[in-house]
Amino acid sequence: MSSFPASNRTYQIIHDAAKRGYAVGGYCVYNTDGVLAVIRAAERCRSPAIIQVFPWTLHFQGRHFIQFIASAAHGATVPISVHLDHCLQPSDADLALDCAFDSIMVDGSMFDEEQSIAYVKRIVEKGREKGITIEAELGRMEGGEDGLPKIEGSLLTDPKGVKSWVERTGVHFLAPSFGNVHGPYPQGGAEKWWQVDRYVSMLDRLSYRRAHYGRLKEIYEALGPQTPLVLHGTHPCSDDMFKTGIASGIRKVNLNRTVRNGYMNFLSEESGKLELTQLQERGVQIYSEEVERLMVVLGSVGKA
């Protein structure tokens, strides 16, 4: 059996994507419908996948729900891992280490640099003992998601210091901040936001287009393929933007609203008209179809 971290399920999924030049979706779910939708889409597409939850799930649904997700994911006919996204509180990371996660994303973006390094390194070392790989954010992405607090103010990742930070912490995957925002994006979407700083004048916009797109590429070049990059802040992103990210080293793409809006709209329109069983069955089908579409875009179809 391979030694850690090569034996870890998330590590295997993401490094296969790095080796073969595609990206795998990290699909944020909140209930059993989401879990079933991702698994069914992955099996139909013969695609690897990562099912993600936020710390909210740990507190609301508890560790037994995590065990259910892990049992369902690991029992699939394609590689699927279970990931905890955005551990802002050290206490949540400690709790997660005793749950059935394959990987954990620790977010030290609210600490200063040395505190962040110490926090992330501690979780990496504890994760190694449990066989859990670690993703971390370097810099800070503003915005928020359902189940996460809203963060004010961005701090872009410095390509010059990224290699040293990764080496000091020992993280396995890195989520860089290069102009991306936790969704939904403000008016104009990701194309505008990644390219143009909101405080920049019209005359300076061309240089900022180069800076934001270039920053991601510089981070990738500084780290090399041994530290795969993770894209946070993807709603809305065009298919071309995903492909641009993949070309710049993105190997895991976090997806939330982008793949569940159709499901949410269906529930809103049909709740009270259909029996609960019909509502769930059709809802899961709609949800899974959106997941499948993104698997095609990311290039993970047929890779399992």
HELIX and SHEET records of a PDB file:
HELIX    1   1 ARG A    9  ARG A   20  1                                  12    
HELIX    2   2 THR A   32  CYS A   45  1                                  14    
HELIX    3   3 PRO A   55  PHE A   60  1                                   6    
HELIX    4   4 ARG A   63  HIS A   74  1                                  12    
HELIX    5   5 PRO A   90  ALA A   96  1                                   7    
HELIX    6   6 GLU A  113  LYS A  130  1                                  18    
HELIX    7   7 VAL A  162  THR A  169  1                                   8    
HELIX    8   8 GLY A  189  GLN A  195  1                                   7    
HELIX    9   9 MET A  202  ASP A  204  5                                   3    
HELIX   10  10 ARG A  205  LEU A  223  1                                  19    
HELIX   11  11 ASP A  239  ALA A  247  1                                   9    
HELIX   12  12 ARG A  257  GLU A  270  1                                  14    
HELIX   13  13 LEU A  276  LEU A  298  1                                  23    
SHEET    1   A 8 PHE A 173  PRO A 176  0                                        
SHEET    2   A 8 THR A 133  LEU A 138  1                                        
SHEET    3   A 8 SER A 103  VAL A 106  1                                        
SHEET    4   A 8 ILE A  80  CYS A  87  1                                        
SHEET    5   A 8 ALA A  49  VAL A  53  1                                        
SHEET    6   A 8 VAL A  24  CYS A  28  1                                        
SHEET    7   A 8 ILE A 250  LEU A 255  1                                        
SHEET    8   A 8 LEU A 229  LEU A 231  1                                        
END                                                                             
